[in-house]
């Protein structure tokens, strides 16, 4: 039997967007407007890799969440990163309307560094999830 394997990245980003806007105050953008002022959250690159038995459509996904702050220090980026990590660890991502089930989700890594272009700080959180295609 050939198993259909869909890629859940649009559904994952939408679900993550929804829990972030519902549970914290920092603006979240898919496409950052030109006039957007830092502090804000946006989405970056993602990965998807099939990781199930031949008869089960399961895969591992990662989605980079970027945090931008105009503050020169790490304090604001750290506060926003803490909020995002807390939300990801406490609120289940719901992809059911798109025919997917999140089996597990976690924060895989957090990184922060100065951003010369913004003259502030930039953080990246890698959100990871094991997702099953149930559609």
C-alpha positions as CSV (number, residue, x, y, z in Angstrom):
1,X,0.0,0.0,0.0
2,X,1.4,3.4,-1.0
3,X,0.8,5.9,1.8
4,X,0.0,9.5,1.0
5,X,2.4,11.9,2.8
6,X,1.2,15.5,3.0
7,X,3.4,18.3,4.4
8,X,1.8,20.1,7.4
9,X,3.9,23.2,7.4
10,X,1.2,25.7,6.6
11,X,-1.1,24.1,9.2
12,X,1.7,24.1,11.8
13,X,2.6,27.8,11.2
14,X,-1.1,28.8,11.4
15,X,-1.6,26.8,14.6
16,X,1.5,28.3,16.2
17,X,0.5,31.8,15.1
18,X,-3.0,31.3,16.7
19,X,-1.6,30.2,20.0
20,X,1.0,33.0,20.1
21,X,-1.5,35.8,19.4
22,X,-4.0,34.3,21.9
23,X,-1.4,34.0,24.7
24,X,1.1,36.9,24.6
25,X,1.2,40.5,23.7
26,X,4.1,40.9,21.2
27,X,2.8,41.3,17.6
28,X,3.2,38.2,15.4
29,X,3.6,38.5,11.6
30,X,3.8,36.0,8.7
31,X,4.9,38.8,6.4
32,X,6.4,41.7,8.3
33,X,5.0,45.0,7.1
34,X,7.6,47.6,6.1
35,X,6.5,50.0,8.8
36,X,6.5,47.4,11.6
37,X,8.4,48.6,14.6
38,X,10.4,46.1,16.8
39,X,9.5,44.3,19.0
40,X,7.8,41.6,17.0
41,X,7.7,37.9,16.2
42,X,7.8,36.3,12.7
43,X,8.4,32.9,11.2
44,X,11.5,31.8,9.3
45,X,12.7,28.6,7.7
46,X,11.2,25.2,8.4
47,X,12.1,21.5,8.0
48,X,9.9,18.4,7.5
49,X,11.1,14.8,7.5
50,X,9.0,11.7,7.2
51,X,9.7,9.5,10.3
52,X,7.0,6.9,10.6
53,X,6.5,3.2,9.7
54,X,5.5,2.5,6.1
55,X,1.8,2.2,7.1
56,X,1.7,5.4,9.2
57,X,2.2,8.9,7.9
58,X,4.2,10.6,10.7
59,X,7.0,13.1,10.4
60,X,9.2,15.5,12.3
61,X,8.8,19.2,11.7
62,X,10.7,22.3,12.9
63,X,9.7,25.9,12.5
64,X,12.0,28.8,13.3
65,X,10.4,31.6,15.2
66,X,12.3,34.9,15.0
67,X,12.1,37.6,17.7
68,X,13.2,41.1,16.9
69,X,13.8,43.8,19.4
70,X,15.1,47.3,19.1
71,X,16.7,47.1,22.5
72,X,20.5,46.8,22.5
73,X,20.5,44.3,25.4
74,X,19.1,40.8,25.6
75,X,16.4,41.5,28.2
76,X,13.4,42.0,25.8
77,X,14.4,39.1,23.5
78,X,14.8,36.9,26.5
79,X,11.4,37.9,27.9
80,X,9.6,37.3,24.6
81,X,11.5,34.0,24.1
82,X,10.5,32.9,27.6
83,X,6.8,33.6,26.8
84,X,7.0,31.7,23.4
85,X,8.7,28.7,25.1
86,X,6.2,28.7,27.9
87,X,3.3,28.8,25.4
88,X,4.7,26.0,23.2
89,X,5.3,23.8,26.2
90,X,1.8,24.4,27.7
91,X,-0.7,24.9,24.8
92,X,-1.4,22.1,22.4
93,X,-1.0,22.9,18.7
94,X,-4.3,22.0,16.9
95,X,-3.9,21.0,13.3
96,X,-7.1,18.9,13.2
97,X,-9.0,21.1,10.8
98,X,-6.2,20.4,8.2
99,X,-6.2,16.7,8.9
100,X,-3.1,16.4,11.1
101,X,-2.5,15.4,14.7
102,X,0.4,16.8,16.7
103,X,1.7,13.8,18.7
104,X,4.3,15.9,20.6
105,X,5.8,19.4,20.5
106,X,8.7,21.1,22.2
107,X,11.2,23.9,22.0
108,X,14.3,22.4,20.4
109,X,16.7,25.3,20.7
110,X,16.9,29.0,21.4
111,X,19.6,31.4,20.2
112,X,20.0,35.2,20.6
113,X,22.5,37.6,19.1
114,X,23.0,41.3,18.4
115,X,21.3,42.5,15.2
116,X,23.4,45.3,13.6
117,X,20.8,46.0,10.9
118,X,18.1,46.6,13.5
119,X,20.5,48.1,16.0
120,X,19.0,45.8,18.6
121,X,18.7,42.1,19.4
122,X,17.5,39.1,17.4
123,X,16.4,35.7,18.8
124,X,15.5,32.4,17.1
125,X,13.5,29.7,18.7
126,X,13.2,26.4,16.9
127,X,9.8,24.8,17.6
128,X,9.7,21.1,16.9
129,X,6.8,18.7,16.6
130,X,6.0,15.1,15.7
131,X,3.0,15.2,13.4
132,X,0.7,12.5,12.0
133,X,-1.3,12.9,8.8
134,X,-4.8,11.7,9.7
135,X,-6.6,13.2,6.7
